[in-house]
Amino acid sequence: MASTADTVADIDDQPLSPSGTLVEKANHQAPPSYSHNGGPCSCSGSWSYPTKDSTSIKRPPRPSSLSSIDEVLSPEVRDTIHQTIEDLSPSLRELSDYIWNNPEDGFKEYKAHDALTTYMESKGFRVTRHYAKLDTAWRAEYTRGQGGRVIGVNSEMDALPGLGHACGHNLIAVSGIAVAVALKAAIDKHDVPATIILLGTPAEEFGNGKTRLLERGAYKDMDVCVMSHPGPGSPNGAYMAPWMALQNLEVEFIGHSAHAAYSPWEAQNALDAAFLAYSNVSVLRQQMKPTSRVHGIVTGKDWQPNVIPDYAKMRWIVRAPTFAEVEELRTRVTACFEAAELTSYFRAAALATGCKVKIELGEAYYDVRQSTVLSDEFCRIAETHLGMVTEEVQTSLPASSDFPFDLTMMSRPYRVLSHTVSPKRISSIPIDALTQDPIRSHLALQLKAIPSIQPVVGVRIQPNGGNHTPQFAETARTPEAHDSCMKVAKALAMTAFRVADDARFYLQVKQSFEDSKIEIDLPHAQKASTQPNTL
């Protein structure tokens, strides 16, 4: 079986994007013909993909499992799913182009919300707009019979500010629809009781939209949840990999301004403090593990070259394969958050410049691990019935997702350094009603989550054109990328049908998930303020 890394490296010189460029896109393109609503769209960070040094598993033949697949996924079921998505593909391509041509930032995906909900209503789903008190979230639900299992699907919609759909969320949106509508056709035609819930999930890039939906009960009834994500790879391939944990940090330096030439000695230069902190973190990278990442930016307000800046703000993301490693690395970057131990690099920069510093913890994601049973089944179906090449990559992708259903953490406030005590919420994933208050609990919590998979759809990219680049935005509107996503949607729909139709298979999924649960220690919660979290 060909390696994903090998196929990624094999890029020809043929242009991959249509004649229109990202800059030339029509921001006011009319909605598709089926849409009568014309209302007014962060993977949270840099993207990478398997390399030839990545640890991966080549899949051996699995004759023992193929019989059970064939028993459940009869040719008639497979044909229903295949033909449904083939019939949907042209209209979904039109819908994807509309979203691509109207990129909207997180929590502002108004046009995408209206077009997607109208489409789902036309397919016989009961649609709830502005779901869970989020303006651009939505829910489309369909139930056949009684007592069936509940299959969840996600459709992301948001774009990257300034880059458009450089992470392919236009493709994710229509891929989720393809899975949901094809699964509906299959359970109807073959009389399988089940419920399908497709969620339109806003603000994946920046804003942790799925977390907010989880906290408001959007996922509590689901038995499994599936979605896909495009990334560099073979157009006929897909790979499964864990996603990294991350912690957002926000650092503010407050100084005093002065005329930069007339009396600079009267100032405390906040920009100097920010650059010292940036340099200190850069030095720290020499001692970081190669699997970890720390990256950040510097911003300000009303800066002028003849005025010494009195304010600078830095936004950082700390990433590692597991959240335990994130916490360890975060400690090295910010020391601890107790006044007795102000030894952080940021604090050192503040002291050197005479500035005050305020450090707040922002949103955090646990590492995402795929459900092994669902992952194996998806790969078997993709290979056996769709002729795809699949691969399991053991090395975490150097990117993160707000789709963390297999490892979860609770929201909890932390103390903030400097002269503020208002806690900033560290978002994450409470899935079900908990019996203990996580802030007041002195016990480790074992949290319930949802067995899930998020395969990466291989798409052929331009040179140096991976996710979060203008080149990938162009790739995300190509017919080839759309076709790859539709093929993976077929495999996901067939996998989901197995969950709905095969009680024994679902029990395997559930048991494997229960066996893999871990207890999550929340030592910081014992010290944290008991002030309620706020969104």
LINRA-V203027 format. One record per pair of residues at least 6 apart in sequence whose C-alpha atoms are under 7 Angstrom apart, sorted by the first residue. I is the first residue (numbers start at 0). J is the second residue. Records with the same first field share a line. If there is no record, write none. Layout:
I->J ; J
This chain:
0->57 ; 388
3->49 ; 232 ; 233
4->49 ; 50 ; 51
6->232 ; 233
7->231 ; 232 ; 233
15->461 ; 474 ; 477
16->473 ; 474 ; 477
17->477
20->473
21->473
24->100
25->100
26->100 ; 101
28->100
30->37 ; 97
31->93 ; 94
33->118
34->114 ; 117 ; 118
36->113 ; 114
37->110 ; 113
38->109 ; 110 ; 113
39->109 ; 110
40->102 ; 103 ; 104 ; 105 ; 107 ; 108 ; 109 ; 110 ; 111 ; 156 ; 157 ; 158
41->159 ; 202 ; 203 ; 204 ; 205
42->203 ; 204 ; 398 ; 399 ; 400
43->203 ; 204 ; 205 ; 398 ; 399 ; 400
44->398 ; 399
45->398 ; 467
46->397 ; 398 ; 465 ; 466 ; 467
47->396 ; 397 ; 398
48->231 ; 396
53->392 ; 394
54->392 ; 393 ; 394
55->390 ; 391 ; 392 ; 393
56->390 ; 391 ; 392
57->390
58->390
71->497
76->185
79->184 ; 185
80->181 ; 182 ; 185 ; 489
81->489
83->181
84->177 ; 181
91->173
92->481
95->169 ; 170 ; 173
96->476
98->111 ; 169
99->164 ; 169 ; 476
102->158 ; 163 ; 164
103->157 ; 158
104->157 ; 158 ; 159 ; 160
105->157 ; 158 ; 201 ; 202 ; 203 ; 205 ; 206
106->134 ; 135 ; 201 ; 202
107->135
108->135 ; 156 ; 157
109->135
111->156
112->135
116->126
119->139
120->126
124->139 ; 140 ; 141
125->139 ; 140 ; 141
126->138 ; 139 ; 140
127->137 ; 138 ; 139
128->136 ; 137 ; 138
129->135 ; 136 ; 137
130->136 ; 137 ; 138
131->212 ; 215
135->201
136->199 ; 200 ; 201
137->198 ; 199
138->196 ; 197 ; 198 ; 199
139->196 ; 197 ; 198
140->195 ; 196 ; 197
141->194 ; 195 ; 196
142->193 ; 194 ; 195
143->192 ; 193 ; 194
144->192 ; 193
145->192
146->192
147->192 ; 193 ; 194 ; 499
148->193 ; 194 ; 222 ; 499
149->193 ; 194 ; 195 ; 220 ; 221 ; 222
150->194 ; 195 ; 196 ; 221 ; 222 ; 223 ; 224 ; 495
151->195 ; 196 ; 197 ; 221 ; 223 ; 224 ; 225
152->175 ; 179 ; 196 ; 197 ; 198 ; 224 ; 225 ; 226
153->175 ; 197 ; 198 ; 199 ; 200 ; 225 ; 226
154->171 ; 172 ; 175 ; 198 ; 199 ; 200
155->168 ; 171 ; 172 ; 199 ; 200 ; 201
156->168 ; 169 ; 172 ; 200 ; 201
157->168 ; 201 ; 202 ; 203
158->164 ; 168
159->165 ; 204
162->469
163->472
164->472
165->466 ; 467 ; 468 ; 469 ; 471 ; 472
166->466 ; 467 ; 471 ; 472
167->229 ; 472 ; 475
170->475 ; 481 ; 484
171->227 ; 228
174->484 ; 485 ; 488
175->226
177->488
178->488 ; 489 ; 491 ; 492
179->195 ; 197
181->492
182->492 ; 496
186->192
191->500
193->499
200->208 ; 209
201->208
202->208
203->401
207->401
209->401 ; 402
210->401 ; 426 ; 427 ; 428
213->428 ; 429 ; 430
214->429 ; 430
219->430 ; 431
222->449
223->449 ; 450 ; 451
224->449 ; 450 ; 451 ; 452
225->451 ; 452 ; 453
226->452 ; 453
227->453 ; 454 ; 455 ; 456
228->453 ; 454 ; 455 ; 456
229->455 ; 456 ; 457 ; 458
230->455 ; 456 ; 457 ; 458 ; 466
231->457 ; 458 ; 459 ; 460 ; 465
232->457 ; 458 ; 459
233->457 ; 458 ; 459
234->457 ; 458 ; 459 ; 483
235->387 ; 388 ; 457 ; 483
236->387 ; 388 ; 389 ; 456 ; 457
237->388 ; 389 ; 390 ; 454 ; 455 ; 456 ; 457
238->389 ; 390 ; 391 ; 392 ; 454 ; 455
239->390 ; 391 ; 392 ; 454 ; 455
240->391 ; 392 ; 393 ; 394 ; 395 ; 396
241->367 ; 368 ; 369 ; 395 ; 396
242->366 ; 367 ; 368 ; 395 ; 396 ; 398 ; 399 ; 400
243->318 ; 319 ; 320 ; 321 ; 366 ; 367 ; 395 ; 396 ; 397 ; 398 ; 399
244->318 ; 319 ; 320 ; 321 ; 322 ; 325 ; 364 ; 365 ; 366 ; 399
245->316 ; 317 ; 318 ; 319 ; 322 ; 325 ; 363 ; 364 ; 365 ; 399
246->316 ; 317 ; 318 ; 325 ; 361 ; 362 ; 363 ; 364
247->315 ; 316 ; 317 ; 360 ; 361 ; 362 ; 363
248->314 ; 315 ; 316 ; 359 ; 360 ; 361
249->313 ; 314 ; 315 ; 358 ; 359 ; 360 ; 361
250->312 ; 313 ; 314 ; 356 ; 357 ; 358 ; 359
251->311 ; 312 ; 313 ; 356 ; 357 ; 358
252->269 ; 272 ; 273 ; 310 ; 311 ; 312 ; 354 ; 355 ; 356 ; 357
253->269 ; 309 ; 310 ; 311 ; 354 ; 355 ; 356
254->267 ; 268 ; 269 ; 309 ; 310 ; 354 ; 355
255->266 ; 267 ; 268 ; 309
256->266 ; 267 ; 306 ; 307 ; 308 ; 309
257->263 ; 265 ; 266 ; 306 ; 307
258->305 ; 306 ; 307
259->305 ; 306 ; 307
260->305
266->307
267->309 ; 352 ; 353 ; 354
268->307 ; 308 ; 309 ; 352
269->308 ; 309 ; 310 ; 311 ; 354
270->308 ; 310 ; 311
272->348 ; 349 ; 352
273->311
275->348
276->344 ; 345 ; 348
279->344
280->332
290->319 ; 320
291->318 ; 319
292->317 ; 318 ; 319
293->316 ; 317 ; 318
294->315 ; 316 ; 317
295->313 ; 314 ; 315 ; 316
296->313 ; 314 ; 315
297->311 ; 312 ; 313 ; 314
298->311 ; 312 ; 313
299->310 ; 311 ; 312
302->308
317->325 ; 329
318->325
319->325
320->366 ; 395
321->366
322->365 ; 366
332->343 ; 344
333->343 ; 344 ; 345
334->341 ; 342 ; 343
336->414 ; 415 ; 416
346->356
349->355 ; 356
356->417
357->416 ; 417
358->415 ; 416
359->415 ; 423
360->423 ; 425
361->423 ; 424 ; 425
362->424 ; 425 ; 426
363->425 ; 426 ; 427
364->401 ; 403 ; 427
365->403 ; 406 ; 407 ; 408
366->403 ; 406
367->403 ; 404 ; 405 ; 406
368->405 ; 406
369->405 ; 451 ; 452
370->450 ; 451 ; 452 ; 512
372->508
373->452 ; 508
374->452
376->494
377->490 ; 491 ; 494
378->389
380->490
381->387 ; 490
382->388 ; 389
404->448 ; 449 ; 450 ; 451
405->448 ; 449 ; 450
407->427 ; 428 ; 446
408->427 ; 428 ; 429
409->427 ; 428 ; 429 ; 437
410->424 ; 425 ; 426 ; 427
411->424 ; 425 ; 438 ; 524
412->422 ; 423 ; 424 ; 425 ; 527 ; 528 ; 532
413->422 ; 423 ; 527 ; 528
414->420 ; 422 ; 527 ; 528
415->422
424->532 ; 533
430->447 ; 448
431->447
438->524 ; 525 ; 529
439->524 ; 525
441->525
443->518 ; 519 ; 520 ; 521
444->518 ; 519 ; 520
445->517 ; 518 ; 519
450->512
456->483 ; 484 ; 487
458->480 ; 483
460->471 ; 474
461->470
464->470 ; 471
465->471
474->480
498->504 ; 505
